Amino acid sequence: MCMPNWMSYAYCEKCDRPLRENEYRSVTTGGGDSQQTIRYCKLCDTRGRKPHSILGFNLWNLMGWLFTVFVICLASCHYFVRQVWDHDPTAIEFCLMILGCLIPFVGGYWEKSKCKAIYDRWVHQHGTDPDEWPDVPKPE
């Protein structure tokens, strides 16, 4: 069994700690396509954050790459059609489409900058073995 990485945990910004499965509670709302799972820290009851991943890849980055490939193909087709029929390619439209590709990457960077920083501080202080991490203190 491989060691969990930073994307394996939920994170509480208030407690500044990664949360193992027994350290947060999940509330699922909605159904079907609108289903959403919200995680709450058991220590302070603050809403936590869990990085999104598919097969270990950051979901934002995966969406970014797929969207970028799609937009580049679309922009190339658009440019070709404009060249052939209008002889008037518009660079602004092309640049706007390319800038639109950056949105998922910005989301991924924001998510990583929040969660990964908490994980790195915690691991620096408590080590990489989650079995050795201190437990969540019991409420009084």
C-alpha angles and dihedrals in degrees: 000000000000124000115260117252130215092278091061094075140063116232135222113204092193094054090034093222142113112251122221118212093268091051099063137044123223126219117193118201133182126012141248113005092353095055113130131183118209121191125210127196110243091213101056102005090235119146110264131208128231121193112240116236142168116203090343095309121120104255093218092055093045091051089046094055093046092047091047093053090047094049094046090052091046092046092048091051091046092049092048093050092048091049094049100042107022105023084214113101114186113220092192093063090049092049092048091053091050091048088052087061090064095064096082091045091052089051090050092048092049091050092047094046091055102040101031092051091054090048094048093050091047094048091047090056102035106022132245099282107094090199088066095049117110115260123244107272114250115251114252 
